[in-house]
Amino acid sequence: MSTITQGMDQQYSDSSRLAARARLHGFGRAEVPWFTWVAQQIPMQQQGGSVLDVGCGPAWFWPEAAPVLTSGIELTLFDQSPGMVTEALARCSLLPFTSLKGQTGDAAHLPFADGSFDVVIAMHMMYHVADQEGAMAEFHRVLTPGGALVVTTNGRENMRELYRLTTVFGSAPHDPSAESFDLDRAQALMRAAFGNVTLAIHPDIMDVTDPETVFLALTSYPPGDRAPPEQQQTFRTAIENALAAGGGRINVTKQVGLLASRKLA
């Protein structure tokens, strides 16, 4: 199991650890920001439709996505963490949705009837799901015929220049989320469940210049968050050395993708 999936109750009781990771992506240089780009890929009906956001987290996606998507959306926010659902509902309450609901539960056992949703979204959450095949089957079940599943995840090469530095903690030199659910596994599971899948890669790179942002992001999950002080100081030194070698910046590769499947009628 990937280290980033350990201690889930502690990691996701609120959005503070996610926020530490999100600040790192502020160094991205994409022409179209990530959330806007994802929203542009979601196949919505002209008059909206019912959307299930599985693993919604704090719903940072929706304030940026709502203006891009059609009106008339009936949104259901779903997460295993009650704290996340509470925050997500508060964030989305003033957005122009036709209806807004929140519910907690397990992605592999969705508490919804067959054919309940026109779109299911699962953004950067499948690597936390123990029964990924079961979750895919559930996504397929709750979609209407012709409905779409949209999944986002990372490739193993994502931010490799930074993850190489975490080897001081004994971590592998690649994106830890990709150990559980990378782009290749996503394609295989979605094709098996739906019979079709497409992949788009978000065009982005990062120029990271702040060592503290890197440190806080990559010590927001095990084993860095539990490392002894001397090991954390070694990590700080590795970050500073990488910045010095790059003339004050670290050029970071991004490999983040969006996959979509249709439920055949």
Salt bridges, closest charged atoms under 4 A:
GLU87 OE2 - ARG91 NH1 3.28
ASP106 OD2 - HIS109 ND1 3.05
ASP114 OD1 - ARG141 NH1 2.75
GLU133 OE2 - ARG185 NH2 3.14
GLU138 OE1 - ARG141 NE 2.73
GLU157 OE1 - ARG160 NH1 3.00
GLU161 OE2 - ARG160 NE 3.41
GLU179 OE2 - HIS174 NE2 3.42
ASP204 OD2 - LYS254 NZ 3.45
ASP207 OD2 - ARG29 NE 2.85
ASP207 OD2 - ARG249 NH1 3.92
GLU212 OE1 - ARG236 NH1 2.67
ASP225 OD2 - ARG17 NH1 2.84
ASP225 OD1 - ARG226 NE 3.86
